[in-house]
Each structure stands twice: as structure tokens, then as C-alpha cells.
């Protein structure tokens, strides 16, 4: 019986220990908007995606590949999940962990895209994947309402560096 309790305590500790899984922060649009407005010379690659979107899932490894290649540069990758907040523990966190995503992952807790979509980009129809690359100091911005390959993303990112 003592061994069983030790096993349960060990398992609970390992499952609860930070660092074993990527953290996924849940935020509302005003918080995301503040992040998008940050001043500075860092270039941001913000990808809007969902676990249920085939093209989104397909392009994520390419984003991670480019992120790794940009290590040491002033480039930050942010993956914004548009899954429902109720799916955070059931789908989003396991998805992120299984695929070993190292980019910052956020879950946008908004149910009506009509309230925020145009504030991200006036031309965005709402289709995903949608990628925004921007540098506020340089006042440069590019958007893509389509999947991007590693080569395409790298080429677009070069225009900012």
C-alpha cells in the first residue's frame, strides 16, 4: 500500500510540475491588441490557427523550423489558437505538447470574431490560417490569409530583418 501511495504522489508531482508541457495562456482580444501594439525593434510573426484546421496544423512544423532558424535574432513567434477556451485542456494543451511547439502559444478567448477580426487587419475575411508579420518601430506589416511554407515564411521575414 505504501508503494502505491508513493507511486500516486510521484505521478501527481510529475504531472503538475512546470516545464514538462508548454504553457498556453488564455487571453481576451484587448490583451492581444496591447501585445500587437508593443513598441520596439522586434519583428513579430503572429499566426492565427486552430487544432481543427488542417492547413493550420500542416504549416505549424514549418513555423517552428523558421523560429528555430531565427534564434538569436529579434524575431518572436506567437501562435494564437482560435479554439474555444473550453477546449484548452482537452485539445489545445495536448496538441501543443504532442507536437512539441516551442513558440509562444496563446488561446484567444473570444466567441464572436466580428468584434475583433477587423481590428487585426481590415482585409482579413476570417479564414485561417492567417499570419501577421510586423515590426512597429520600422512601421512594416504584412499579412497572409493562406498557409505558408518554411521557404515562403523565411522569404517574407527577410524583408523585415
MIFIBA-372512 format. One record per residue (C-alpha): residue number from 0; residue in one letter; x negated, y negated, z negated. Coordinates in steps of 0.02 Angstrom, whole numbers. Example, Ala and Ser with C-alpha at 12.3 -4.5 7.8 and 13.67 -1.06 7.14 Angstrom:
BEGIN
- num  residuo  x  y  z
- 0  a  -615  225  -390
- 1  s  -684  53  -357
REM end
This chain:
BEGIN
- num  residuo  x  y  z
- 0  x  0  0  0
- 1  x  -143  -118  -39
- 2  x  -218  -89  133
- 3  x  -52  -129  215
- 4  x  -37  -293  120
- 5  x  -216  -338  167
- 6  x  -176  -299  349
- 7  x  -21  -410  344
- 8  x  -114  -552  259
- 9  x  -257  -539  386
- 10  x  -137  -535  533
- 11  x  -42  -686  468
- 12  x  -205  -782  443
- 13  x  -266  -744  618
- 14  x  -102  -791  698
- 15  x  -92  -954  601
- 16  x  -275  -1004  620
- 17  x  -304  -1155  731
- 18  x  -418  -1135  880
- 19  x  -350  -967  935
- 20  x  -225  -1049  1051
- 21  x  -217  -1211  1148
- 22  x  -112  -1341  1060
- 23  x  40  -1404  1156
- 24  x  102  -1573  1096
- 25  x  285  -1618  1119
- 26  x  323  -1799  1157
- 27  x  457  -1915  1221
- 28  x  435  -2024  1375
- 29  x  391  -2186  1283
- 30  x  241  -2096  1207
- 31  x  188  -2031  1377
- 32  x  211  -2205  1450
- 33  x  91  -2276  1319
- 34  x  -38  -2145  1369
- 35  x  -17  -2190  1553
- 36  x  -46  -2374  1513
- 37  x  -211  -2348  1419
- 38  x  -343  -2473  1471
- 39  x  -517  -2413  1511
- 40  x  -625  -2342  1648
- 41  x  -571  -2161  1629
- 42  x  -484  -2082  1777
- 43  x  -333  -1976  1730
- 44  x  -262  -1830  1827
- 45  x  -84  -1803  1764
- 46  x  6  -1652  1833
- 47  x  193  -1627  1804
- 48  x  237  -1442  1811
- 49  x  346  -1306  1734
- 50  x  323  -1121  1693
- 51  x  468  -1077  1810
- 52  x  395  -1172  1960
- 53  x  300  -1052  2074
- 54  x  196  -1184  2167
- 55  x  154  -1266  2000
- 56  x  92  -1104  1925
- 57  x  -6  -1066  2083
- 58  x  -103  -1231  2080
- 59  x  -148  -1233  1894
- 60  x  -305  -1125  1913
- 61  x  -369  -1250  2043
- 62  x  -339  -1394  1922
- 63  x  -435  -1301  1787
- 64  x  -577  -1266  1909
- 65  x  -590  -1451  1955
- 66  x  -577  -1501  1771
- 67  x  -725  -1389  1729
- 68  x  -824  -1459  1876
- 69  x  -793  -1636  1811
- 70  x  -861  -1601  1636
- 71  x  -966  -1748  1581
- 72  x  -877  -1870  1697
- 73  x  -750  -1999  1640
- 74  x  -604  -1892  1700
- 75  x  -465  -1821  1593
- 76  x  -339  -1691  1647
- 77  x  -165  -1691  1570
- 78  x  -37  -1557  1612
- 79  x  140  -1615  1573
- 80  x  262  -1471  1559
- 81  x  441  -1510  1606
- 82  x  508  -1352  1524
- 83  x  643  -1375  1392
- 84  x  573  -1410  1219
- 85  x  671  -1259  1157
- 86  x  554  -1152  1265
- 87  x  395  -1215  1182
- 88  x  361  -1060  1076
- 89  x  444  -932  1189
- 90  x  372  -982  1357
- 91  x  256  -1132  1361
- 92  x  131  -1088  1225
- 93  x  116  -905  1280
- 94  x  96  -963  1461
- 95  x  -43  -1085  1415
- 96  x  -131  -957  1307
- 97  x  -117  -814  1433
- 98  x  -190  -922  1572
- 99  x  -324  -996  1461
- 100  x  -284  -1176  1506
- 101  x  -414  -1296  1435
- 102  x  -337  -1459  1499
- 103  x  -233  -1559  1377
- 104  x  -55  -1490  1384
- 105  x  97  -1592  1337
- 106  x  280  -1546  1342
- 107  x  393  -1691  1391
- 108  x  548  -1680  1282
- 109  x  672  -1768  1395
- 110  x  831  -1691  1463
- 111  x  879  -1823  1592
- 112  x  741  -1858  1719
- 113  x  843  -2003  1789
- 114  x  797  -2103  1634
- 115  x  609  -2094  1661
- 116  x  564  -2024  1833
- 117  x  556  -2191  1925
- 118  x  451  -2265  1785
- 119  x  314  -2140  1825
- 120  x  323  -2176  2011
- 121  x  458  -2264  2112
- 122  x  436  -2145  2259
- 123  x  446  -1984  2157
- 124  x  601  -1885  2209
- 125  x  587  -1772  2057
- 126  x  510  -1622  2146
- 127  x  369  -1531  2059
- 128  x  226  -1506  2059
- 129  x  191  -1692  2053
- 130  x  17  -1761  2021
- 131  x  -31  -1937  1973
- 132  x  -214  -1989  1981
- 133  x  -251  -2160  1910
- 134  x  -384  -2273  1838
- 135  x  -311  -2426  1753
- 136  x  -473  -2526  1748
- 137  x  -501  -2503  1934
- 138  x  -315  -2527  1966
- 139  x  -313  -2373  2075
- 140  x  -172  -2249  2086
- 141  x  -123  -2103  2197
- 142  x  24  -1984  2189
- 143  x  58  -1814  2267
- 144  x  227  -1729  2271
- 145  x  156  -1563  2328
- 146  x  38  -1427  2269
- 147  x  -146  -1471  2282
- 148  x  -291  -1352  2311
- 149  x  -456  -1373  2220
- 150  x  -533  -1445  2379
- 151  x  -391  -1570  2403
- 152  x  -394  -1623  2221
- 153  x  -583  -1643  2223
- 154  x  -575  -1748  2381
- 155  x  -442  -1862  2306
- 156  x  -535  -1876  2142
- 157  x  -695  -1931  2233
- 158  x  -601  -2088  2288
- 159  x  -591  -2137  2103
- 160  x  -769  -2098  2048
REM end
